[in-house]
C-alpha cells in the first residue's frame, strides 16, 4: 500500500525493520508502549538494546509535538504528527500478529516484561570488572516484597533497573534505565527477582559482609524456604555446639530433579588437618585468612538465628590460623 510519508522520524520500511527486530527476541521489547492507537498520546514500536557496553534506545515513537527515531527527537507540526500516526497505525495493523506474538513472549519471559536476566547480566559484568561505578543505593536494603535496585553510573549518567511499591499512589512500579512503568504485583516481583539474582552476583555485595564466597542475600532465600517448609534443614545445620570451637554450618536439602534431593552447604571452619581456616560452598573448599573465615561464620550465624526454632543456637568461637 502507499502511505503519506510526510513523517521525519520513520518510513514504512524502517517500521518493517523495527517489527523484525522485535520479533527476533534479541532486544528488550515494550509492548505496553507499542501500537497503542493513541490519537494524541505516545504511540510507536519501542524497544531497547542492552547487549552492548552502553544501553541504546531503539525503535520509533510519536508524541504530541515531537517524534523519536532511536534516541533522536524531532519537533513536528500538526500535519507531520498526523502523517506519523497514520503510517504507524497502518504498520501496526499489517504486523498485528507478529507484534502480538512478541508481546506474549515478552510477558512470559522471566515473568518480567520490562527487562530480562540477559539485559541485566552485562551490567553485573561491567560492575565486577570496574568498568562502571555502582551508585550509593545499589543493592542496598532491598526486599522483593518492597523494592529492589541495581543502579550504576555510566558516562556520568545514572542508570538503574529497579522495582518499588509507591505507598503514596498504591502503584507497583518498574524502572528500566530512564523509563518508568506502572505494573502489577506479579510482574513487579518477577522483575525484582531478576534484580535480586544480579545483586547476588556482584562481588562488591558479597564482600560487603567481609565474605566474598556468599552474603546475607544468598542466605535470605534459604532461610525463607526453610521457615516456609519448602526446603528442609540437614541434621548438621546450625549446630548448637561447634566441635573444636570453630565451625559454623548452614546445610539443607534441595530438590534437584524427579524427587531427588541434594545436600547443599555453606560452612566456615578451622580445619585441624590442614592447619588452616576454610570456607566451604557445597563441594568447593577454599583456604582463607582467619578474618575471612570469621566474616563468613558471622554471615552463617545471622542466617541460623533467623531460622524458626533456632534462636541464638549458633556458637562461633574462632581458634587458630592467621
C-alpha positions in Angstrom: 0.0 0.0 0.0 1.0 3.6 -0.5 1.5 5.8 2.6 1.7 9.5 3.1 5.3 9.5 4.4 5.5 13.2 5.5 7.0 11.9 8.8 10.5 13.0 9.6 11.2 10.1 12.1 10.4 6.9 10.2 9.3 5.3 7.0 7.2 2.2 6.1 10.5 0.4 5.5 12.1 1.4 8.8 8.9 0.3 10.7 9.1 -3.1 9.0 12.7 -3.4 10.2 11.6 -2.5 13.7 9.0 -5.2 13.7 11.6 -7.7 12.6 13.9 -6.6 15.5 11.0 -7.0 18.0 10.1 -10.5 16.6 13.8 -11.7 16.9 13.7 -11.6 20.7 17.2 -10.1 20.7 16.0 -6.8 22.1 14.1 -5.6 25.2 10.6 -5.0 23.9 8.0 -2.7 25.5 4.6 -4.0 24.3 2.6 -1.7 26.6 4.0 1.3 24.7 3.8 -0.2 21.3 0.9 0.3 18.8 -1.3 2.0 21.4 -3.5 3.5 18.7 -3.5 6.8 20.6 -4.6 9.9 18.6 -2.8 12.4 20.9 -0.5 10.5 23.4 2.5 8.3 22.9 2.4 5.6 20.2 5.2 3.7 18.4 7.2 0.5 18.1 9.5 0.7 21.1 12.4 -1.4 22.2 15.9 -1.1 23.6 19.3 -2.8 23.1 21.0 -3.7 26.3 23.5 -6.1 24.8 26.4 -3.7 24.2 28.6 -1.8 26.5 26.2 1.1 26.5 22.3 0.7 26.6 20.8 2.0 23.4 17.2 3.3 22.8 15.7 1.7 19.7 12.5 1.9 17.7 10.2 4.8 16.8 7.7 6.9 18.7 5.3 9.7 18.0 4.1 12.1 20.8 2.4 15.4 20.9 4.6 17.9 19.1 7.5 15.6 18.5 8.6 12.2 17.3 11.6 9.9 18.0 13.9 7.8 15.9 16.1 5.7 18.3 17.5 8.3 20.7 17.0 11.3 18.3 14.0 13.6 18.9 12.4 15.8 16.3 9.9 18.7 16.6 7.0 18.1 14.3 3.9 20.1 13.3 0.3 19.0 13.3 0.5 17.7 9.7 3.6 15.7 10.3 2.1 14.4 13.5 -0.9 13.1 11.7 1.3 11.6 9.0 3.4 9.7 11.5 0.3 8.3 13.3 -1.3 7.3 10.0 1.8 5.4 8.9 2.3 3.8 12.3 -1.3 2.7 12.5 -1.1 1.1 9.1 2.0 -0.9 10.0 0.7 -1.9 13.4 -2.4 -3.3 11.6 -0.2 -5.1 9.0 2.1 -6.7 11.6 -0.5 -7.2 14.3 0.0 -10.9 14.7 3.8 -10.6 14.8 3.6 -7.9 17.5 1.0 -9.9 19.5 3.4 -12.9 19.5 6.3 -10.8 20.6 4.2 -9.3 23.4 3.2 -12.8 24.6 6.9 -13.9 24.5 7.9 -10.8 26.5 5.2 -11.3 29.1 6.2 -14.8 29.8 10.0 -14.3 29.7 11.2 -14.4 33.3 7.8 -13.1 34.2 9.2 -9.5 33.8 8.1 -7.8 30.6 10.4 -4.8 31.1 13.8 -6.4 31.3 15.3 -9.9 31.5 18.3 -11.6 33.1 20.0 -11.2 29.7 19.7 -7.5 29.9 21.0 -7.2 33.5 23.9 -9.7 33.1 26.2 -7.3 31.1 25.7 -4.6 33.8 26.9 -7.1 36.5 29.9 -8.0 34.4 30.8 -4.3 33.9 30.4 -3.6 37.6 32.5 -6.5 38.7 35.2 -5.5 36.2 35.2 -2.0 37.5 34.2 -0.5 34.1 31.3 1.3 35.6 30.6 2.6 39.2 27.8 1.4 41.5 25.6 4.2 42.9 25.3 4.6 46.7 21.9 2.9 46.8 22.9 0.0 44.6 21.6 -3.3 46.1 21.1 -1.7 49.5 18.4 -2.6 51.9 16.2 -4.1 49.2 13.4 -6.6 49.5 11.5 -8.4 46.8 8.3 -7.6 48.7 9.0 -3.9 48.7 11.8 -2.6 46.5 14.9 -3.7 44.6 17.5 -1.7 42.8 20.6 -2.3 40.6 21.9 1.2 40.0 25.1 2.5 38.5 26.8 5.5 36.8 27.8 5.3 33.2 29.1 8.2 31.1 28.1 10.5 34.1 24.5 9.3 33.7 22.7 7.5 36.5 21.1 4.3 35.2 19.1 1.6 37.0 16.9 -1.5 37.0 14.6 -1.2 39.9 11.2 -2.0 41.4 9.2 -0.4 44.1 5.8 -0.1 45.6 4.7 3.6 45.8 2.7 3.9 49.0 1.5 7.4 48.1 -0.3 6.1 45.0 -0.7 2.4 45.7 1.1 1.6 42.4 3.7 -1.0 41.6 6.5 0.4 39.5 9.4 -0.9 37.5 12.3 1.2 36.2 14.4 0.2 33.2 17.1 2.7 32.6 15.2 6.0 32.4 11.8 4.5 31.7 9.2 4.1 34.5 6.4 1.6 34.1 3.3 1.2 36.3 2.6 -2.6 36.6 1.0 -5.2 38.7 2.4 -7.1 41.8 3.3 -10.3 40.0 5.3 -8.5 37.3 7.0 -6.2 39.8 8.0 -9.3 41.9 9.3 -11.1 38.8 11.4 -8.1 37.9 12.6 -7.8 41.5 13.7 -11.4 41.4 16.0 -10.6 38.4 17.5 -7.7 40.3 17.9 -9.9 43.4 19.9 -12.5 41.4 22.0 -9.8 39.8 22.9 -8.3 43.2 23.9 -11.8 44.5 26.4 -11.9 41.6 28.1 -8.6 42.5 31.5 -9.1 44.1 31.0 -5.8 45.9 27.8 -7.1 47.6 29.5 -10.3 48.6 32.5 -8.5 50.0 30.3 -6.0 51.9 29.9 -8.7 54.7 33.7 -9.4 54.5 32.9 -12.8 53.0 33.5 -13.0 49.2 32.0 -16.5 48.9 28.5 -15.8 50.0 26.5 -13.0 51.6 23.4 -12.4 53.6 21.5 -12.0 50.3 22.3 -15.6 49.4 21.1 -16.7 52.9 17.8 -14.8 52.8 16.1 -17.1 50.3 17.3 -20.2 52.0 16.1 -19.1 55.4 12.7 -18.2 53.9 12.4 -21.5 52.2 13.3 -23.5 55.3 11.0 -21.5 57.5 8.2 -21.9 55.0 8.7 -25.6 54.7 9.8 -25.5 51.1 13.2 -26.9 52.0 14.4 -28.9 55.0 17.5 -28.2 57.1 20.0 -31.0 57.2 20.9 -32.6 60.6 24.2 -30.9 60.8 22.8 -27.5 60.1 23.2 -24.7 62.6 24.8 -26.9 65.3 24.2 -25.9 68.9 27.8 -26.7 69.8 30.7 -26.2 67.5 33.1 -29.2 67.7 36.6 -27.7 68.1 35.1 -24.3 68.7 35.3 -23.0 65.2 32.6 -24.5 62.9 29.6 -22.7 61.6 27.4 -24.5 59.1 24.1 -24.0 57.2 23.1 -27.1 55.4 19.8 -28.0 53.7 18.2 -30.5 51.3 17.2 -29.1 47.9 15.2 -30.8 45.2 17.2 -31.3 42.0 15.1 -33.5 39.7 12.4 -36.2 39.8 12.1 -36.1 43.5 15.8 -36.5 44.1 17.4 -34.3 46.8 20.9 -32.9 47.1 22.6 -31.7 50.2 23.7 -28.0 49.9 26.1 -26.4 52.4 27.7 -23.2 53.4 30.3 -23.5 56.2 33.2 -21.7 57.7 35.7 -23.6 60.0 39.2 -24.2 61.2 40.4 -27.3 59.6 42.9 -29.0 62.0 44.2 -31.4 59.4 45.1 -28.5 57.1 46.0 -26.2 59.9 44.1 -23.6 58.0 40.8 -21.6 58.0 38.5 -22.8 55.3 35.2 -21.8 53.8 33.0 -24.4 52.0 30.3 -23.8 49.4 28.8 -27.1 48.5 31.7 -29.4 47.5 34.1 -26.5 46.9 36.5 -25.8 49.8 38.6 -22.6 49.9 41.6 -22.0 52.2 41.2 -18.4 53.6 42.5 -16.0 56.1 41.1 -16.3 59.6 39.4 -12.9 59.3 37.6 -14.0 56.2 36.5 -17.2 57.9 35.2 -15.1 60.8 33.2 -12.9 58.5 31.7 -15.9 56.7 30.9 -17.5 60.0 29.1 -14.4 61.1 27.0 -14.4 57.9 26.0 -18.0 58.5 25.2 -17.4 62.2 22.9 -14.5 61.3 21.0 -16.8 58.9 20.9 -19.6 61.6 19.5 -17.1 64.1 16.6 -16.3 61.6 15.6 -20.0 61.2 12.5 -20.7 63.2 13.1 -22.8 66.3 16.8 -21.9 66.3 17.1 -18.6 68.2 20.7 -17.9 69.1 21.7 -21.6 68.6 24.8 -21.0 66.6 28.0 -20.7 68.6 31.1 -19.1 67.0 34.5 -19.5 68.6 37.4 -18.8 66.3 40.6 -20.7 67.2 43.9 -20.8 65.4 45.1 -19.7 62.0 46.2 -16.4 60.6 
